[in-house]
Amino acid sequence: MTMRSQDHGSPLRRHAVLLLALLGVLLPRDALAQLDLTSRASAQEVEVGEIFSVEVRTTVDQSTQLPSSPQLRAPAGMEIVGGPSVSTGTTAHFRSGGALVKRTFGATWQLSASKQGNFTIPAPSVSWEGRRVTASPITVRVVPSTGRRQTQRPGFPSLLPGGPPRQFPWPFGGPDPFDANPFGDTEQAEDDPGSTELALPTAPDPTVFLRASTDKTRVVVGEQSTLSFHLYYRESLELTERHEAPMPDFMRVPLLKNPGTDSPTHARAGGRRYEVRLLDKVALFPLKAGTLNLGSMTARITGRRIGSRVLRESNDIAIEVTEPPTDGRPPGYRLGDVGRFSLSAAVQPRQISQGGSVAVTLKVTGSGNFPQTLRVPARTGIEWLDPEKRETLEPRSGVIAGYRSFGYVVRIEESGKVDLGTLEFPYWDPEQRRYVVERAQLGVIDVTPVTPTAAPAASGTPSATPDTLDRRDPFASLPTPRASLTAWTPVPPPRLEGPTLWSLLAAPPFFAGLLGLGERITRRVRERRAAGDPPAKLAADALREAGEAATRGDAKETAAASERAIHRAIEAATGLLSRGILIDALVDALMNEGIDRGTATRARDVLADCDAIRFDPSATAAAAAELVERARTATTELARWKRP
């Protein structure tokens, strides 16, 4: 049911509310929405003439516009020799309630200093949502050149983070190694085939092209496949802009700490020799079954023969994803638990009192797609509380490996020797092509019974025990028998007659009327108080409380305050009391009031994440801070909409 709030305030108060809404629209957006932009240099101390990099990076929500137009101004005594090189990407973090998808943006410049001294590089900036957002200035110390640190050699391709293409001839005689056909059909080229793994029978382009390759094209849901992107080139060039492949149906984990910085190799493609550089390498975990396409990486490349900012696009790869076989699937298997794991358990303490708790830590070690939850043994008298998760996962020899632990608090209401049972963790081993069930014996807990204390007996009354209750005379409450005949005594008339009866009948309606009158008076008092604090102000107060709770690291209070801010912002914009609307129907209800779908969807998503974080014991301070920023963005968008 859709409800509307009634305005019982004076015209002056209504005008004040409209003025506040107008100020919310006219305020600078820097005060309403923020972009976490970080900047850094590749080295804090460089030599004169040495080329170093300056990078600016940020992460935004999937529904938010990506930054663009990065700018950097070099101080006097320095010059920008390459860039900006732009890269984008997508990451997904799994938690209770679904996946949290983020998009990343990065820009990199190459600089060189012509004299020594301490330099402050002005803060780089990007364009985001119609305004310029700046990062922090960067301090670099330049020392005299010693010759030990080499600058970029002539002819070396400027790939990442960027640099000017070579525009001068090869100075050492012989063929240009980066010419369009530097080797021709000489015998030397035939004797040096280069890497056989990177060799191709045909070349998509005679000068430069991107190629995507994967180690597996048929996997099961949750099984890792490794995707690599290589750049093949035959001349000096500059890669000025790069956009990652979308890969919407995969969870991706980077395998390289500094993509694009590995030393190049060479290979033959279509009978010609190419220099080959690894641009990126990621681990992919499919989220569903079917024929899933990865998409293409795109890049803008500038070269002497191909021209300026020429678009190159990698090949698209389709991966066949199936579910593990249903035959022989063990009970409790969760789709996506794929890899090779071991399970261990630790229980402390082993002796408690009845009604006490023990700590159970379950640790999954190995490699693959680690489980998000474990199926604990359930029985009457034992209560398992929500676990606290800890993990250390990182690439090891091309696979995601490490551990993930689940810390439970188990409350035991029984007494005696209580067996916690055996925990089973089934998963699919893709190497052995079979199901494996890891088991951990939790052992027996010695639970000491607690004797209940008897309530103190009343003064002069013996305490009632089971023995005394059994010996009581069941007829002790009956009147004593008459020993002789006496005159008959009539039964007294009923007391509920006449005025007494009518008074009792009239009392309920009278008191009901009093209660109704009191409720009406209370409602009017509350409405007058609410009229003094308009929803827009209450939304701003709730956002301030959410920010303070996030600073303290209180994720639950942050979620509660952010939820209040969204509800108050909806009430201020549309008059709807959104707490009475189901969250699945909230988008349609807001669109019926004229709110656009994007704004309504973002408000609904923030409310859903508030519920998820409030009941997630593993919610971090970073997740709380991010939730505050999303709530602030949603309330700002709602404040711009004026109710007719």
ZADRENKOL-780556 format. One line per 4 residues: number of its first residue (from 0); their letters; for each residue y, z, x of C-alpha. Coordinates in steps of 0.001 Angstrom, whole numbers, plus 500000, padded with zeros to 6 digits. Each point is the difference from the previous one (the first is absolute). Layout:
N
NUM> a> Y:Z:X | ... $
END
This chain:
644
0> mtmr> 500000:500000:500000 | 503445:499075:501286 | 502604:502732:499715 | 503791:499846:500364 $
4> sqdh> 502214:502829:501102 | 502891:500816:497646 | 503535:500283:501304 | 501635:503112:498528 $
8> gspl> 502779:500129:502613 | 503661:499368:499465 | 501618:496579:500691 | 501408:501438:503234 $
12> rrha> 496506:500816:501240 | 498699:496570:499052 | 502844:498405:501939 | 499161:502206:502979 $
16> vlll> 496375:498804:499920 | 501146:496357:499935 | 502351:500681:502907 | 497174:501510:502055 $
20> allg> 497783:496976:499314 | 502846:497676:501050 | 500505:501959:503229 | 496255:499727:500701 $
24> vllp> 500320:496205:499819 | 503163:499843:502126 | 498864:502412:502720 | 499020:498431:503340 $
28> rdal> 496323:499246:500077 | 499688:501591:503451 | 500248:503356:498208 | 497330:499054:497464 $
32> aqld> 497349:498094:501942 | 499081:500292:503664 | 498030:497863:502449 | 498162:501768:502810 $
36> ltsr> 500937:497691:502891 | 498873:500904:503534 | 500962:498355:503277 | 498751:500350:503562 $
40> asaq> 499991:498297:503390 | 496864:499048:501940 | 501266:502047:502977 | 502649:502665:500516 $
44> evev> 500623:498868:503593 | 500066:496366:501131 | 501114:498100:503073 | 502809:497496:500307 $
48> geif> 498701:496632:498822 | 496875:501488:498411 | 499257:498820:496457 | 499263:502757:497499 $
52> svev> 499567:500144:496238 | 501913:501700:497165 | 498141:500433:496742 | 500981:501081:496479 $
56> rttv> 497324:500796:497394 | 499712:501359:496471 | 497518:500439:497159 | 500822:499420:496320 $
60> dqst> 498158:500295:496710 | 498091:496985:498701 | 502428:499605:497076 | 503093:500161:502255 $
64> qlps> 501719:497002:501598 | 499292:499479:503713 | 502951:500202:502432 | 501362:496785:501542 $
68> spql> 502633:498624:502396 | 499532:502437:502921 | 503036:500235:502309 | 500539:501508:503465 $
72> rapa> 503125:499973:502178 | 499566:500362:503757 | 502481:502220:501895 | 502121:498710:502874 $
76> gmei> 497778:499483:503048 | 496969:499016:497933 | 498955:496808:498260 | 497415:499114:497360 $
80> vggp> 497592:497488:501541 | 497642:499653:497042 | 499452:500859:496356 | 500100:501273:497462 $
84> svst> 496250:499646:499461 | 499200:501082:496413 | 496593:501233:498834 | 498794:501326:496646 $
88> gtta> 496781:501597:498862 | 498224:501932:497251 | 498037:503266:500215 | 498057:502029:497406 $
92> hfrs> 499290:503751:499942 | 497302:501287:497685 | 500244:503294:498156 | 499063:501533:496675 $
96> ggal> 501359:497843:497195 | 499903:496656:501867 | 501452:498235:503022 | 503569:500322:501278 $
100> vkrt> 501099:496579:501314 | 502884:499714:502478 | 501718:497062:501683 | 501278:500093:503573 $
104> fgat> 502907:498123:501607 | 500809:499694:503679 | 502481:498120:502174 | 500023:499808:503806 $
108> wqls> 502576:498772:502543 | 499739:499427:503758 | 502916:501202:502126 | 500954:499913:503668 $
112> askq> 502659:501979:501911 | 502194:498443:502695 | 501267:503257:501516 | 498890:503587:500399 $
116> gnft> 501181:503007:498008 | 499340:501877:496753 | 500248:497733:496967 | 500100:500824:496291 $
120> ipap> 498694:497105:497922 | 501713:499956:496579 | 497752:500811:497059 | 498063:496957:498744 $
124> svsw> 500331:499249:496301 | 498240:498126:497193 | 501022:498706:496578 | 498298:501861:497130 $
128> egrr> 500784:499834:496280 | 503424:498458:500520 | 501259:502315:502769 | 499708:500531:503754 $
132> vtas> 497858:502905:501153 | 500268:501176:503611 | 497532:501868:502204 | 500890:502302:502913 $
136> pitv> 501711:498885:503246 | 497757:499694:503064 | 500758:501331:503481 | 498609:498136:503048 $
140> rvvp> 500543:500741:503684 | 500201:497004:502351 | 499182:500573:503683 | 500327:497626:502976 $
144> stgr> 497312:497333:500304 | 497128:500784:502366 | 498059:496782:499475 | 496916:501876:498811 $
148> rqtq> 500665:499343:496341 | 499697:496310:499285 | 502042:498231:497382 | 498496:497269:497866 $
152> rpgf> 498836:497176:502245 | 501175:496429:499316 | 497712:498075:497731 | 498414:503073:498410 $
156> psll> 500070:499611:496206 | 502315:502410:498218 | 497772:501242:497165 | 500468:503659:499156 $
160> pggp> 502485:501535:499805 | 501921:496717:500545 | 501884:497992:502592 | 501639:496628:500625 $
164> prqf> 497786:496988:500545 | 499966:498488:503490 | 502382:497050:500279 | 499589:499100:503698 $
168> pwpf> 497343:497962:501884 | 496966:501506:501704 | 501318:500801:503536 | 496787:500064:502059 $
172> ggpd> 498897:496387:499818 | 497024:498511:498220 | 499524:499877:496248 | 501844:502440:497733 $
176> pfda> 497359:502536:498818 | 501784:500258:496637 | 500608:496281:499509 | 498735:498355:496840 $
180> npfg> 497129:498556:502034 | 500192:501796:503364 | 496456:499304:501100 | 499416:496532:498633 $
184> dteq> 496392:499038:500568 | 499784:501268:503586 | 496767:501291:501409 | 501546:503431:500606 $
188> aedd> 500553:500480:496274 | 496414:499053:499248 | 498736:502493:502582 | 501998:502847:498427 $
192> pgst> 498920:500218:496331 | 501540:503469:499523 | 498759:502393:497341 | 497013:498649:498083 $
196> elal> 500488:502483:497144 | 503514:498690:499349 | 499115:496327:500486 | 500418:497693:496985 $
200> ptap> 498550:496521:499389 | 503315:498849:498500 | 503607:501175:500289 | 502139:500316:496821 $
204> dptv> 503118:499180:502058 | 500384:498372:503429 | 502643:502517:501162 | 499768:503404:498282 $
208> flra> 498041:501499:497073 | 498786:503323:498576 | 496331:500756:499476 | 498321:502822:498057 $
212> stdk> 496397:500955:500701 | 497672:502757:498834 | 496727:501322:501320 | 498402:500120:496518 $
216> trvv> 500368:497843:496915 | 497351:501798:497884 | 500294:503780:499577 | 499432:502699:497390 $
220> vgeq> 502704:502056:498328 | 501323:502465:502611 | 498480:498235:503036 | 502372:499301:502898 $
224> stls> 500809:496483:501110 | 502348:499303:502918 | 502784:497447:499568 | 501817:498472:503000 $
228> fhly> 503089:497771:500150 | 500499:497775:503068 | 502867:497740:501012 | 499069:496751:501774 $
232> yres> 502887:498320:501882 | 500583:497301:502617 | 503675:500563:500838 | 502492:502803:500493 $
236> lelt> 501175:501265:496624 | 501599:502860:498099 | 498417:501709:496994 | 503041:501187:498008 $
240> erhe> 498482:501157:496703 | 496532:501014:498866 | 498556:501004:496624 | 496587:501604:499680 $
244> apmp> 497253:498651:497747 | 500056:501777:496593 | 496288:501007:499784 | 500503:501575:496520 $
248> dfmr> 496376:501001:499386 | 499413:501731:503333 | 500909:503271:501647 | 501220:499112:503473 $
252> vpll> 500078:502179:503127 | 501735:498714:503190 | 497806:499781:503105 | 502761:499256:502555 $
256> knpg> 502669:502500:501048 | 502413:497284:501185 | 499150:496701:498277 | 500924:496855:501892 $
260> tdsp> 500244:501639:503430 | 496506:499143:501299 | 499799:497575:502903 | 499418:496397:498887 $
264> thar> 496910:497984:500818 | 499254:496309:499574 | 497500:497960:498016 | 499375:496398:499038 $
268> aggr> 500709:498690:496494 | 499468:496371:499096 | 499390:499167:503667 | 503338:501483:501165 $
272> ryev> 500765:503176:501899 | 502030:502630:498116 | 501379:503349:500988 | 498727:502573:497467 $
276> rlld> 501596:503352:499202 | 498610:502679:497670 | 502757:500832:497481 | 498235:502617:497884 $
280> kval> 496608:501507:499282 | 499194:502135:496942 | 496973:501626:498371 | 499505:499002:496360 $
284> fplk> 498119:501975:497337 | 499520:498099:496691 | 500806:501981:496847 | 498004:497940:497492 $
288> agtl> 497298:497352:499746 | 500591:496257:499704 | 501380:497136:502066 | 503117:501574:501534 $
292> nlgs> 502644:497972:501845 | 501949:501556:502866 | 503061:497761:499804 | 501874:498414:502895 $
296> mtar> 502224:501353:502753 | 503255:498050:500348 | 502394:499778:502939 | 503248:498264:500964 $
300> itgr> 499708:498459:503468 | 502617:498324:502187 | 498940:497661:502802 | 501300:497130:502108 $
304> rigs> 497821:497352:498372 | 499432:501394:496497 | 503623:500955:499255 | 501699:503145:498684 $
308> rvlr> 498389:502523:497615 | 497056:497808:499070 | 497664:501624:497473 | 496384:500459:501030 $
312> esnd> 497315:501396:497700 | 496509:501248:500863 | 496854:499013:498175 | 498884:502003:496964 $
316> iaie> 496574:501675:500162 | 497820:500782:496987 | 497576:502925:500343 | 497001:500380:497699 $
320> vtep> 499805:503652:498966 | 496995:501391:498103 | 498828:503445:498984 | 497112:501669:501846 $
324> ptdg> 496666:499387:498261 | 499249:502080:496929 | 496291:500197:500891 | 499407:503244:501825 $
328> rppg> 503567:501212:499512 | 499894:503827:500292 | 501553:502222:497315 | 503611:500943:500714 $
332> yrlg> 500835:496904:502067 | 503682:499026:499693 | 500942:496357:500396 | 501839:499494:503282 $
336> dvgr> 498234:502673:502100 | 498853:497633:502749 | 499482:500617:503700 | 497921:502267:502220 $
340> fsls> 500621:503733:499596 | 498661:503465:500665 | 500620:503107:497882 | 500387:503602:501146 $
344> aavq> 500846:503216:498159 | 501394:503414:500904 | 500009:503001:497625 | 501924:503222:500669 $
348> prqi> 499373:502856:499318 | 496341:500480:499093 | 500421:503380:498265 | 502553:500713:497250 $
352> sqgg> 500474:502160:496911 | 499386:498710:496514 | 502967:497916:498820 | 501098:499245:503578 $
356> svav> 500344:496632:501751 | 498608:498195:503029 | 501454:497082:501983 | 497855:496856:500203 $
360> tlkv> 501077:497270:502444 | 498241:496628:499739 | 500632:497520:502821 | 499171:496273:499842 $
364> tgsg> 499912:498400:503471 | 499356:496380:500882 | 501531:496573:499434 | 500738:497851:496969 $
368> nfpq> 501688:500576:496641 | 500020:503789:499741 | 499403:501660:496595 | 502967:501266:498008 $
372> tlrv> 497952:502735:498261 | 496603:501676:500319 | 497631:500961:497220 | 499459:503769:500261 $
376> part> 496976:501784:498456 | 501003:501566:496674 | 498302:502950:498314 | 500888:502858:497669 $
380> giew> 501774:502929:501629 | 501417:497960:502931 | 503466:498419:499838 | 501149:497382:502545 $
384> ldpe> 503782:499698:500280 | 501776:496767:500988 | 499529:499203:503708 | 502547:499817:502801 $
388> kret> 499591:496767:501982 | 500505:499520:503732 | 499271:496872:502011 | 500328:498278:503351 $
392> lepr> 499319:496264:499653 | 500866:497388:502625 | 498708:496669:501331 | 497143:500337:502478 $
396> sgvi> 498500:496837:501484 | 501295:497982:497066 | 498758:502308:497197 | 501642:502857:498107 $
400> agyr> 498332:503216:501157 | 500616:503731:500085 | 499455:502724:497433 | 501179:501214:496599 $
404> sfgy> 499430:503600:498916 | 500074:501653:496567 | 500807:503711:499828 | 498833:501709:496794 $
408> vvri> 500516:503512:498665 | 496867:501024:498051 | 500179:502955:497591 | 496690:501716:499176 $
412> eesg> 499622:502071:496826 | 496293:500782:500410 | 498406:502724:502117 | 497008:500123:502282 $
416> kvdl> 498750:497205:502257 | 501967:496973:498787 | 498923:496593:501326 | 502933:497555:500125 $
420> gtle> 497552:497106:500044 | 499950:496723:501897 | 502861:497503:500129 | 499052:496320:500055 $
424> fpyw> 502194:497139:501178 | 498501:496516:499376 | 501546:496927:501642 | 499134:496402:500821 $
428> dpeq> 499265:499127:503638 | 500975:496319:500479 | 498265:499715:503367 | 496620:501242:498747 $
432> rryv> 500553:498441:496551 | 498789:503099:498181 | 501193:503175:498304 | 500128:503214:502005 $
436> vera> 500291:503497:498519 | 501498:502688:502250 | 499180:503585:498990 | 501482:503339:500954 $
440> qlgv> 498329:503328:499170 | 502672:502486:498965 | 497677:502988:500192 | 499809:503370:498215 $
444> idvt> 502889:502411:499414 | 499291:503743:499721 | 502108:501130:497033 | 500352:503768:499486 $
448> pvtp> 500197:500981:496296 | 503087:501860:498797 | 499332:502973:497637 | 502461:500036:497072 $
452> taap> 501952:503250:499635 | 499672:501799:496629 | 503170:500701:497993 | 500992:503717:499930 $
456> aasg> 498902:501884:496854 | 502537:501437:497558 | 500826:503718:500277 | 497361:502123:498289 $
460> tpsa> 497780:496992:499214 | 496811:499477:501987 | 499693:496627:501686 | 497820:497523:498189 $
464> tpdt> 497010:498828:501999 | 497094:497796:498925 | 497742:503103:499695 | 502420:501935:497759 $
468> ldrr> 500610:496931:497831 | 496266:499650:499387 | 499677:503676:498941 | 502875:499992:497455 $
472> dpfa> 499162:500633:496276 | 500698:496770:498069 | 500760:502079:496822 | 502443:502404:501648 $
476> slpt> 502985:498278:498380 | 498668:500351:496426 | 501267:502880:497717 | 497807:503097:499687 $
480> pras> 497659:500185:496977 | 501105:502039:496955 | 498149:503275:499539 | 500889:500480:496246 $
484> ltaw> 501189:498023:496960 | 503764:499839:499470 | 502420:498272:497588 | 500599:496262:500396 $
488> tpvp> 503124:499061:501894 | 501470:496645:498986 | 500794:497445:502624 | 503763:499944:500822 $
492> pprl> 501848:496886:498746 | 500883:497213:502450 | 503161:500571:501946 | 501042:496302:500023 $
496> egpt> 501451:499877:496546 | 503489:499686:498549 | 502996:499969:502331 | 497831:500567:503087 $
500> lwsl> 497994:496855:499321 | 503099:497856:499354 | 501708:501311:503112 | 497021:499051:502135 $
504> laap> 499847:496544:498425 | 503706:499381:500619 | 499956:501227:503595 | 498353:496906:501654 $
508> pffa> 502460:497433:498567 | 502908:502268:500865 | 498939:500405:503614 | 499177:496274:500239 $
512> gllg> 503535:499219:498911 | 501391:502350:502622 | 497888:498343:502690 | 501164:496538:498910 $
516> lger> 503614:501096:500080 | 499558:501495:503479 | 498296:496853:501252 | 502855:497844:498672 $
520> itrr> 502582:502191:501682 | 498023:499914:503280 | 499711:496213:499843 | 503733:499596:499528 $
524> vrer> 500699:502310:502930 | 497632:497988:502213 | 501529:496690:498889 | 503464:501270:500821 $
528> raag> 498817:501137:503417 | 498305:496651:500617 | 503169:498165:498936 | 501850:501887:502769 $
532> dppa> 497640:498523:502653 | 499537:496248:499371 | 496707:498372:501065 | 501745:498142:502837 $
536> klaa> 501082:503296:501582 | 496563:501542:499447 | 498420:496980:501700 | 502307:500418:503007 $
540> dalr> 499201:503736:500167 | 496272:499255:499863 | 500338:497458:502841 | 501833:502580:502091 $
544> eage> 497221:502547:499338 | 497389:497370:500945 | 501774:499332:503302 | 500146:503725:500804 $
548> aatr> 496299:500410:499176 | 499113:497002:502203 | 501976:501552:502873 | 497961:503189:499605 $
552> gdak> 496773:497961:499989 | 499115:501097:496420 | 498320:496824:498664 | 499147:501441:496562 $
556> etaa> 503544:501192:499282 | 501314:496651:501271 | 497776:498147:497521 | 501057:502277:497110 $
560> aser> 503731:499628:500732 | 499701:496205:500465 | 498216:499748:496646 | 502822:501926:498283 $
564> aihr> 502563:497687:501600 | 498275:496853:498662 | 499672:501423:496457 | 503663:501075:499952 $
568> aiea> 501125:496597:501346 | 498038:498222:497232 | 501595:502278:497404 | 503484:499336:501389 $
572> atgl> 499456:496211:500011 | 498150:499454:496709 | 499944:503262:498053 | 496192:500021:500127 $
576> lsrg> 498193:503294:500564 | 497421:498463:502310 | 497916:503179:500260 | 498711:499196:496519 $
580> ilid> 498897:496478:501032 | 496661:499225:501648 | 500473:498719:503530 | 498021:496812:499234 $
584> alvd> 502427:499212:497142 | 503168:500949:501889 | 500748:496498:501357 | 499868:498416:496533 $
588> almn> 502127:502804:498518 | 502698:499527:502649 | 499947:496209:499616 | 500531:500443:496251 $
592> egid> 503205:501868:500887 | 501207:497104:502190 | 498860:501240:503435 | 498642:497188:502197 $
596> rgta> 496307:500055:500878 | 500526:500594:503727 | 502104:503136:499463 | 497622:501287:497311 $
600> trar> 496950:499387:502204 | 501535:501834:502981 | 500887:502984:497819 | 496439:500068:498620 $
604> dvla> 498491:499775:503517 | 502110:502925:501257 | 498817:502169:497066 | 496378:499038:500728 $
608> dcda> 500365:500899:503689 | 501632:503315:499030 | 496832:500914:498074 | 497806:498863:502905 $
612> irfd> 501899:502013:502650 | 500269:503090:497799 | 496199:500271:499792 | 499258:498719:503526 $
616> psat> 499512:502936:502421 | 500205:497607:502962 | 503492:498747:499141 | 502162:499953:503130 $
620> aaaa> 503714:500632:500542 | 500444:496301:500820 | 498526:499023:496619 | 502345:502484:498287 $
624> aelv> 503066:498614:501796 | 499003:496458:499092 | 499547:501025:496360 | 503561:501400:499922 $
628> erar> 501419:496689:501273 | 498060:498028:497386 | 501167:502368:497244 | 503603:499625:501206 $
632> tatt> 499685:496189:499907 | 498513:500046:496478 | 502693:502327:498604 | 502719:497841:501585 $
636> elar> 498637:496878:498320 | 499802:501782:496645 | 503583:501277:500389 | 501292:496422:500300 $
640> wkrp> 498723:499139:496532 | 502447:500784:497183 | 498707:500854:496549 | 501758:497880:497328 $
END
